[in-house]
Amino acid sequence: VQLQASGGGLVQAGESLRLSCAASGSISTIPIMSWYRQTPGKQREVVASITARGTTNVVDIVKGRFTISRDNIKNAVYLSMNSLKPEDTAVYYCKAIYSGVVYWGQGTLVTVSS
């Protein structure tokens, strides 16, 4: 499984972005896909996850602002980010776990200016 993340960019605080994670093959059988983010000097942290059945989990610090979704026809997972804050600035990565193997996308940079 190859993952390609895109959609990052420079925005002002309060604006929105939608990140996309395109998979090289079908994602319908991938049990869980997630978005993580990482800032310099810090560990990568989970932001949101979605199961194959569409059950979602979003961490408290972004709950109400970020939404994760998946499109099994387009083989893509999305992270819709609203009301962005400077502290959301990070490299965002998508992740898939399939047959016990962890796959990561290459990351897309989100920069939120104040």
C-alpha positions as CSV (number, residue, x, y, z in Angstrom):
1,V,0.0,0.0,0.0
2,Q,1.4,3.4,-1.0
3,L,-0.1,6.5,0.5
4,Q,0.2,10.0,-1.0
5,A,-0.8,12.9,1.2
6,S,-1.6,16.3,-0.2
7,G,-3.5,19.5,0.5
8,G,-1.2,21.2,2.9
9,G,-0.3,24.8,2.6
10,L,0.0,28.2,4.3
11,V,-3.2,29.6,5.8
12,Q,-4.2,32.2,8.3
13,A,-5.7,31.4,11.7
14,G,-9.4,30.7,11.4
15,E,-9.2,29.4,7.9
16,S,-9.7,25.9,6.6
17,L,-7.9,23.2,4.7
18,R,-8.7,19.7,3.5
19,L,-6.0,17.1,3.4
20,S,-6.2,14.1,1.1
21,C,-4.5,10.8,1.4
22,A,-4.7,8.8,-1.8
23,A,-3.9,5.1,-1.7
24,S,-2.4,3.0,-4.4
25,G,-5.0,0.3,-4.1
26,S,-8.3,-0.4,-2.6
27,I,-8.8,0.8,1.0
28,S,-12.1,-1.0,1.6
29,T,-10.3,-3.8,3.4
30,I,-7.9,-1.6,5.4
31,P,-9.3,-1.9,8.9
32,I,-8.1,1.5,10.1
33,M,-6.6,4.6,8.6
34,S,-5.4,7.6,10.5
35,W,-3.9,11.1,10.3
36,Y,-1.0,12.0,12.5
37,R,1.0,15.2,12.8
38,Q,4.5,16.1,13.9
39,T,6.3,19.2,14.8
40,P,10.1,19.6,15.1
41,G,11.5,18.0,18.2
42,K,8.2,16.2,19.1
43,Q,6.9,12.8,18.6
44,R,4.4,12.1,15.9
45,E,0.9,12.2,17.4
46,V,-2.4,10.9,16.2
47,V,-5.0,13.4,15.2
48,A,-7.9,11.3,13.9
49,S,-8.7,7.7,12.8
50,I,-11.4,6.0,10.9
51,T,-12.3,2.3,10.6
52,A,-13.4,0.5,7.5
53,R,-17.0,0.8,8.7
54,G,-16.6,4.5,9.1
55,T,-16.3,4.8,12.8
56,T,-14.3,7.8,13.6
57,N,-12.2,9.0,16.5
58,V,-10.8,12.5,16.8
59,V,-8.5,13.6,19.6
60,D,-9.8,16.2,22.0
61,I,-7.5,19.0,21.0
62,V,-9.0,19.2,17.5
63,K,-12.5,17.8,18.2
64,G,-15.1,20.0,16.8
65,R,-12.7,21.5,14.3
66,F,-11.3,18.5,12.4
67,T,-13.2,15.8,10.7
68,I,-11.9,12.6,9.1
69,S,-13.7,10.8,6.3
70,R,-12.9,8.1,3.8
71,D,-14.1,7.3,0.3
72,N,-13.7,3.6,-0.5
73,I,-14.5,4.2,-4.2
74,K,-11.8,6.9,-4.6
75,N,-9.5,5.0,-2.3
76,A,-8.8,8.1,-0.3
77,V,-9.0,9.4,3.3
78,Y,-9.6,13.0,4.1
79,L,-8.9,15.4,7.0
80,S,-11.1,18.5,7.0
81,M,-9.6,21.1,9.2
82,N,-11.6,24.2,10.2
83,S,-10.9,27.1,12.5
84,L,-7.2,26.4,12.2
85,K,-4.9,27.7,14.9
86,P,-1.2,28.4,14.8
87,E,-0.6,25.4,17.1
88,D,-2.0,23.2,14.3
89,T,1.1,23.9,12.3
90,A,2.8,20.6,11.6
91,V,3.6,18.0,9.0
92,Y,0.6,15.8,8.6
93,Y,0.9,12.2,7.7
94,C,-1.6,9.5,6.8
95,K,-1.2,6.0,8.1
96,A,-2.7,2.7,7.3
97,I,-2.5,-0.6,9.1
98,Y,-3.1,-3.7,6.9
99,S,-2.3,-7.3,7.7
100,G,-0.1,-6.2,10.6
101,V,2.0,-3.8,8.5
102,V,2.1,-0.1,9.1
103,Y,2.2,2.1,6.0
104,W,2.9,5.9,6.1
105,G,2.4,8.6,3.5
106,Q,5.2,11.1,2.9
107,G,3.6,14.0,4.8
108,T,2.2,17.3,3.9
109,L,3.1,20.6,5.6
110,V,0.4,22.7,7.2
111,T,1.4,26.2,8.3
112,V,-1.0,28.4,10.1
113,S,-0.1,32.0,10.6
114,S,-1.5,34.2,13.4
